[in-house]
Amino acid sequence: MKIAESDSGKKIRIRLKYYMHYLIHQDDDSPLYLFENCDTNKKLKKKFDVPSYFREDYFNYVRL
């Protein structure tokens, strides 16, 4: 999974299990985050179900 880019623009990648370990143990002021990747999303969707409380898009009910 892509988590960052170097100063030269090179993608920095990490395995999900190492990223999860980092998330649990990090205390950075500016933590690393994942970049959206269509291929990765397809793989993750096959492995996980969206919790029921996230399935509804509640922004559809907001009137601005």
C-alpha positions in Angstrom: 0.0 0.0 0.0 1.3 3.5 -0.8 1.8 5.6 2.3 3.9 8.5 1.1 6.1 9.9 -1.6 9.8 10.7 -1.3 11.1 14.2 -2.1 12.0 12.9 -5.5 8.4 11.7 -6.1 9.1 8.0 -5.6 6.2 6.0 -4.1 6.8 4.7 -0.6 5.0 1.4 0.0 4.4 -0.8 3.0 2.6 -4.0 3.7 -0.7 -3.6 5.5 0.3 -5.6 8.5 3.3 -3.3 9.1 1.1 -0.2 8.6 -1.4 -1.5 11.2 1.5 -2.1 13.6 2.7 1.5 12.9 -0.8 2.9 13.6 -1.1 1.2 16.9 2.3 2.2 18.2 3.0 5.6 16.6 2.8 9.0 18.3 3.9 11.1 15.3 2.8 14.7 15.1 2.1 14.1 11.4 1.3 10.4 11.0 1.6 8.5 7.7 -1.7 7.7 5.9 -2.8 5.5 3.1 -3.4 6.8 -0.4 -6.5 5.5 -2.2 -5.7 2.9 -4.8 -8.4 1.3 -6.9 -6.7 -2.1 -7.1 -6.1 -2.2 -3.4 -9.7 -1.2 -2.7 -11.0 -4.1 -4.8 -8.8 -6.5 -2.8 -9.9 -5.1 0.5 -13.6 -5.2 -0.4 -13.3 -8.9 -1.0 -11.8 -9.5 2.5 -14.0 -7.2 4.6 -17.6 -6.2 5.0 -18.6 -2.6 5.7 -20.1 -2.4 9.2 -23.8 -1.8 9.2 -23.5 1.7 10.7 -21.4 2.9 7.8 -23.5 1.5 5.0 -26.0 4.4 4.9 -24.8 7.7 3.4 -26.2 10.1 6.0 -24.9 13.1 4.0 -27.9 12.5 1.7 -30.1 13.7 4.5 -28.3 17.0 5.1 -29.8 20.1 3.7 -27.5 23.0 3.1 
